[in-house]
Protein backbone atom coordinates (compact mmCIF):
# COMPACT_ATOMS: atom_id res chain seq x y z
CA UNK A 1 0.00 0.00 0.00
CA UNK A 2 1.49 3.36 -0.95
CA UNK A 3 1.44 6.31 1.47
CA UNK A 4 -1.26 8.17 -0.42
CA UNK A 5 -3.64 5.20 -0.25
CA UNK A 6 -2.85 4.77 3.42
CA UNK A 7 -3.57 8.44 4.12
CA UNK A 8 -6.90 8.26 2.28
CA UNK A 9 -7.84 5.14 4.24
CA UNK A 10 -6.86 6.74 7.54
CA UNK A 11 -8.77 9.94 6.73
CA UNK A 12 -11.83 7.88 5.80
CA UNK A 13 -11.59 5.97 9.09
CA UNK A 14 -11.17 9.16 11.13
CA UNK A 15 -14.19 10.67 9.41
CA UNK A 16 -16.30 7.62 10.22
CA UNK A 17 -15.15 7.53 13.86
CA UNK A 18 -15.61 11.29 14.21
CA UNK A 19 -19.14 11.06 12.89
CA UNK A 20 -19.94 8.46 15.57
CA UNK A 21 -18.22 10.35 18.41
CA UNK A 22 -19.31 13.93 17.64
CA UNK A 23 -23.01 13.56 18.63
CA UNK A 24 -21.97 11.71 21.79
CA UNK A 25 -19.49 14.43 22.75
CA UNK A 26 -22.08 17.14 22.07
CA UNK A 27 -24.67 15.38 24.22
CA UNK A 28 -22.14 15.11 27.07
CA UNK A 29 -20.91 18.71 26.93
CA UNK A 30 -24.27 20.33 26.19
C-alpha positions as CSV (number, residue, x, y, z in Angstrom):
1,X,0.0,0.0,0.0
2,X,1.5,3.4,-0.9
3,X,1.4,6.3,1.5
4,X,-1.3,8.2,-0.4
5,X,-3.6,5.2,-0.3
6,X,-2.8,4.8,3.4
7,X,-3.6,8.4,4.1
8,X,-6.9,8.3,2.3
9,X,-7.8,5.1,4.2
10,X,-6.9,6.7,7.5
11,X,-8.8,9.9,6.7
12,X,-11.8,7.9,5.8
13,X,-11.6,6.0,9.1
14,X,-11.2,9.2,11.1
15,X,-14.2,10.7,9.4
16,X,-16.3,7.6,10.2
17,X,-15.2,7.5,13.9
18,X,-15.6,11.3,14.2
19,X,-19.1,11.1,12.9
20,X,-19.9,8.5,15.6
21,X,-18.2,10.4,18.4
22,X,-19.3,13.9,17.6
23,X,-23.0,13.6,18.6
24,X,-22.0,11.7,21.8
25,X,-19.5,14.4,22.7
26,X,-22.1,17.1,22.1
27,X,-24.7,15.4,24.2
28,X,-22.1,15.1,27.1
29,X,-20.9,18.7,26.9
30,X,-24.3,20.3,26.2
